[in-house]
Amino acid sequence: MKTLLTGGAGYIGTHTAVELLQNGHEVVIYDNFSNSHPEAVRRVEKITGQKIKTVQGDVREQSTLEAAIREHSIDSVVHLAGKKAVGESVAHPVDYFDNNVNGTLVLLRAMQATGLRKLVFSSSATVYGVPQYLPYDEAHPTSAMNPYGRSKLMVEEILSDLYHSDPSWSLAVLRYFNPIGAHSSGWIGEDPAGIPNNLLPYIAQVAVGRRDAVQVFGSDYPTPDGTGVRDYIHVMDLARGHVKALEKLQSQQSPELLTLNLGTGQGHSVLDVIHAFEAACKKTIPYVLADRRPGDLASYYAAPHAAQQTLGWQAQYDLTTMCADAWRWQSQNPNGYLS
């Protein structure tokens, strides 16, 4: 099986590439390197001992996609290319809809033109919106609260309409919770451009002295310590979920549309994560309590049972391991891939 990994040089993409290669899949990485680095691909090659074909291109370039699919005899796609910062999406919604929604439409046209019908799509728990109950299961109503979440929900609806109009498609929609951590080698990890939008890379950059303190947005939520609670999942568990989903699509006698949560089913607060990282790096992480951010939720976490039943997948790593692996990556690469 030869898989095109759009956004394959990014944080989730590189870890998914490792897992695919180590499970006998061939991988072609497709990336425009707007928020990633070619060094990340070289390090995946180092981890796996395999040379990786890489195509530099934007997911909105149909001719480039079609050429890559034909030249490399691609038979499945894992679609990870997309913008992913909630705050940035509020400030620049047109960019998010163009990249995430239009980019997926262009990819689907390229797949139609080349006869390709197997796709695993990177969605998000943000499609659920304000919890009507917890944990979120796949039957929970969807209602995204920001342009990023809406872009993911729009694509989910497009894929559903596509499948019902043409059931020759095999589609898996994976709703991520909060990926953190890094490969246990310390060679690849999360290396965001500019100021990190996510909690863990910000904590890690404070730990190596690149930033002064972590801002904790909201300390008066109705949670055990007043800070927001999220379902953090190790990026390698997430990567395994993609492999399992792809193999499920390949093994099915008839095409299908799967929609599955990928999470641990456990919630941890912001302070829980800070303290776990302190234990990993053996340093005190300074933090400042700040006001809530508009649109942030008090708490959410996954019901992961459907993925276990459908794919035979469940998360293996705990928060201690997630933080230890993230610290190994950051301490060995204090300036990310530019170190």
Buried (B, 14 or more C-beta within 10 A) or exposed (E): BBBBBBBBBBBBBBBBBBBBBBBEBBBBBBBBBEBBBBBBBBBBBEBBEBEBBBBEBBBBBBEBBBBBBBEBEBBBBBBBBBBBBBEBBBEBBEEBBBBBBEBBBBBBEBBBBBEBBBBBBBBBBBBBBEBEEBBBBBEBEBEBBBBBBBBBBBBBEBBBEBBEEEEEBBBBBBBBBBBBBBBBBBBBBBBBEEEBBBBBBBBBBBBBEBBEEBBBBBBEBEBEBBBBBBBBBBBBBBBBBBBBBBBBBBEEEEBBBBBBBBBBBBBBBBBBBBBBBBEBBEBEBEBEBEEEEEBEBBBBBBBBBBBEEBBEBBBEBBBEBBBBBBBBBBBEBBEBBEE
